[in-house]
């Protein structure tokens, strides 16, 4: 059986009851990141700033897990308002390196802390 390693980054969002990522058998499963800082405070701004914060948090977790955006194979984005799709894509396109990973975007009625976006990912080690 493969060894399971739990990853936590002190630089990403502060959530005491979960691991930021779980590493197993060559893959890293990253928990969803919301637009909060390392102190657990919601960052101010629009959906663009919130998207950037989620991606920034994921980048910090990837680094702590010994991976990077170049190794991300799947991204799932959950948005409270699908009218924000274009704005989210604008930031995503700017911050995520090519070639882009596979991606799913889902409308969600409500997200933790009543935020407008949450993003999770799967990466290779």
C-alpha positions in Angstrom: 0.0 0.0 0.0 1.2 3.5 -0.8 2.2 5.9 1.9 -0.1 8.8 2.5 1.4 12.1 3.3 -0.6 15.1 4.7 0.5 18.5 3.5 -0.1 21.8 5.3 1.3 25.2 4.2 1.6 28.0 6.8 1.4 30.5 4.0 -2.0 29.4 2.6 -5.4 29.8 4.1 -5.8 28.8 7.7 -8.3 26.0 8.2 -7.5 23.9 11.4 -9.7 20.9 10.6 -8.2 19.8 7.2 -5.0 19.1 5.4 -4.2 21.5 2.5 -3.3 18.5 0.4 -2.8 14.8 0.5 0.0 13.1 -1.4 -0.3 9.5 -2.5 1.1 7.3 -5.3 2.5 10.1 -7.4 -0.5 12.4 -7.0 -1.3 15.4 -4.9 -4.9 16.2 -4.1 -5.3 19.8 -3.0 -8.2 20.9 -0.8 -10.4 23.7 -2.1 -9.0 27.1 -1.4 -11.2 30.1 -0.8 -10.2 33.8 -1.0 -8.8 34.1 2.5 -5.3 34.9 3.6 -3.0 32.9 5.9 -4.7 34.5 8.9 -8.1 33.3 7.8 -9.4 36.7 6.7 -11.4 37.2 3.6 -9.4 39.3 1.2 -11.2 42.5 -0.1 -12.0 43.0 -3.7 -14.0 41.6 -6.7 -14.2 38.2 -8.1 -10.9 38.8 -9.9 -9.0 39.5 -6.7 -10.8 36.5 -5.1 -9.8 34.2 -7.9 -6.2 35.4 -7.7 -6.1 34.7 -4.0 -7.5 31.2 -4.4 -4.9 30.5 -7.1 -2.1 32.1 -5.0 -3.1 29.9 -2.0 -3.1 26.8 -4.2 0.4 27.7 -5.5 1.7 27.9 -1.9 0.2 24.5 -1.2 1.8 23.1 -4.4 5.2 24.4 -3.3 4.8 22.9 0.2 4.0 19.6 -1.4 7.0 19.7 -3.7 5.1 20.4 -6.9 4.1 23.4 -9.0 1.5 24.7 -11.4 3.4 23.0 -14.3 2.4 19.6 -12.8 -1.3 20.3 -12.2 -3.5 17.9 -14.2 -7.0 18.9 -13.1 -8.6 22.0 -11.6 -12.2 22.3 -10.3 -13.7 25.8 -9.8 -16.9 26.3 -7.8 -18.5 29.7 -8.2 -21.6 31.2 -6.5 -22.4 33.2 -9.6 -21.7 31.8 -13.1 -22.1 35.4 -14.5 -18.5 35.7 -13.1 -17.2 33.1 -15.6 -15.5 35.6 -17.9 -13.8 37.5 -15.1 -12.6 34.2 -13.5 -11.3 33.0 -16.9 -9.4 36.3 -17.4 -7.4 35.8 -14.1 -7.1 32.1 -14.6 -5.6 32.6 -18.1 -3.1 35.1 -16.8 -1.9 33.2 -13.8 -1.9 29.5 -14.9 0.9 28.5 -17.2 0.4 26.8 -20.6 -0.5 24.2 -21.4 -3.5 24.6 -19.1 -4.7 21.6 -17.1 -8.1 19.9 -17.6 -10.7 22.0 -15.8 -14.3 21.9 -14.6 -16.3 25.0 -13.6 -19.4 24.4 -11.5 -22.1 26.8 -10.2 -22.7 26.4 -6.5 -25.5 27.9 -4.5 -23.4 28.4 -1.4 -19.8 28.0 -0.5 -18.0 27.9 2.9 -17.8 31.3 4.6 -20.3 32.5 2.0 -17.5 33.3 -0.4 -18.0 33.6 -4.1 -15.4 31.1 -5.3 -13.5 28.0 -4.3 -10.8 26.3 -6.3 -9.3 22.8 -5.9 -6.7 20.9 -7.9 -4.9 17.6 -8.5 -1.2 17.6 -9.4 1.6 15.1 -10.1 4.5 14.9 -7.7 
